[in-house]
């Protein structure tokens, strides 16, 4: 099972980073290139434990739907989203947050299984793992950009 691990340092507060990471609205901004839209479940605001969202997006020229659910949640420090339905055989995305002085260390651990047996594994090695890693890096850049400026106020609606 492929595993992507990313660490992002953000000059902000942990509550801002945590909430931006679970924001449906910020996710839409970070996935503009794939035209992701939340079409069912939690379609805006902050997703929380046991809530789900169905995303529709275009990847590799194919329109797809993916439903994920928040299966673990410890406010400010940790949450997990897992696929309920979609193109993958399975996926699990852990989000971890730690505050060190004025910095937040945000860690992503993304594990997935593709369908199609050996062909799926080959596609993972040649294309998919890198593609998914780049999507996560872009997402994290947007979280960092919003958290380190006043842009977070546009998403989180608080002072």
C-alpha positions in Angstrom: 0.0 0.0 0.0 1.6 3.3 -1.0 2.1 5.9 1.7 2.8 9.6 1.3 4.2 11.5 4.3 4.4 15.3 4.3 5.5 17.8 6.9 4.6 21.5 6.6 5.8 24.3 8.9 3.3 27.1 9.3 3.9 30.4 11.1 0.5 30.5 12.8 -1.7 29.2 15.6 -2.7 25.6 15.8 -6.5 26.3 16.0 -6.3 28.2 12.7 -4.3 25.5 10.9 -6.5 22.7 12.3 -9.7 24.4 11.2 -8.3 25.4 7.7 -7.3 21.7 7.2 -10.9 20.6 7.8 -12.6 23.4 5.9 -14.7 22.3 2.9 -14.5 25.8 1.5 -10.6 25.9 1.6 -10.4 22.5 0.1 -12.4 23.8 -2.9 -9.9 26.6 -3.3 -6.9 24.3 -3.1 -8.4 22.0 -5.7 -9.4 24.5 -8.4 -7.3 22.7 -11.0 -9.5 19.6 -10.7 -12.8 21.5 -10.3 -13.6 19.7 -7.0 -17.1 20.4 -5.7 -18.8 19.1 -2.6 -22.1 17.7 -3.8 -23.4 15.8 -0.8 -23.1 15.5 2.9 -21.1 18.4 4.5 -20.8 20.8 1.5 -19.4 23.9 3.3 -17.9 24.9 6.6 -15.9 22.7 8.9 -16.2 19.0 8.8 -16.2 17.1 12.1 -16.3 13.6 13.5 -18.7 11.1 11.8 -19.6 13.7 9.1 -19.1 12.8 5.4 -18.6 14.7 2.2 -19.0 13.6 -1.4 -16.7 15.3 -3.8 -17.0 15.4 -7.6 -13.8 16.2 -9.5 -12.0 15.6 -12.8 -8.8 13.6 -12.6 -6.9 12.3 -15.6 -9.8 13.6 -17.8 -12.4 11.5 -16.0 -15.2 12.9 -13.8 -15.2 11.0 -10.5 -17.1 11.0 -7.2 -15.4 10.2 -3.9 -17.1 10.1 -0.5 -15.0 10.4 2.7 -15.9 10.4 6.4 -14.1 11.8 9.4 -13.4 8.6 11.4 -11.2 10.0 14.2 -11.0 13.5 15.7 -9.1 15.1 18.5 -9.7 18.9 18.3 -6.6 20.8 17.4 -4.3 17.8 17.2 -5.6 15.1 14.9 -8.2 13.9 12.5 -8.6 11.2 10.0 -10.7 11.0 6.8 -11.3 7.7 5.0 -12.9 6.8 1.8 -16.5 5.3 2.0 -17.1 5.2 -1.8 -15.0 6.0 -4.8 -12.3 5.0 -7.3 -9.8 3.7 -4.7 -10.0 0.3 -3.1 -9.4 2.3 0.1 -7.6 5.3 1.4 -6.9 6.8 4.8 -5.6 10.3 5.4 -4.2 11.2 8.8 -3.8 14.9 9.7 -1.6 15.7 12.7 -0.8 19.1 14.3 1.7 20.2 16.9 2.4 23.8 18.1 6.0 24.7 18.7 6.3 28.4 19.8 5.0 30.4 16.9 5.0 27.5 14.4 2.6 24.7 13.7 4.0 21.4 12.4 1.3 19.9 10.2 1.9 16.3 9.2 0.0 14.3 6.5 0.1 10.6 6.3 -1.9 9.4 3.2 -2.2 5.7 2.5 -4.2 4.3 -0.4 -4.9 1.1 -2.3 -5.8 1.2 -6.0 -8.1 -1.2 -7.8 -7.0 -3.4 -10.7 -4.4 -5.6 -9.0 -1.0 -5.5 -10.6 -2.0 -2.9 -13.2 -3.1 -0.7 -10.3 0.2 -1.2 -8.5 2.1 -0.3 -11.6 0.0 2.8 -12.1 0.7 3.8 -8.5 4.4 3.6 -9.1 4.5 5.3 -12.4 1.8 8.0 -12.0 -0.6 8.1 -9.1 1.6 8.4 -6.0 3.4 11.4 -7.5 0.1 12.9 -8.7 -1.5 12.6 -5.2 1.5 13.9 -3.5 1.5 17.0 -5.7 -2.2 17.5 -4.9 -1.4 17.3 -1.1 1.5 19.7 -1.5 -0.7 22.2 -3.3 -3.3 21.9 -0.6 -0.8 22.4 2.1 0.6 25.5 0.3 -2.9 27.0 0.4 -3.4 26.2 4.0 0.0 27.8 4.8 -0.8 30.9 2.7 -4.2 31.4 4.4 -2.9 30.7 7.9 0.1 33.0 7.7 -1.9 35.9 6.4 -5.3 37.4 7.3 -6.9 35.3 4.5 -7.9 32.7 7.1 -10.6 35.2 8.3 -12.3 34.8 4.9 -12.7 31.1 5.5 -13.2 30.7 9.3 -15.4 33.8 9.9 -13.9 34.7 13.3 -11.5 37.3 14.7 
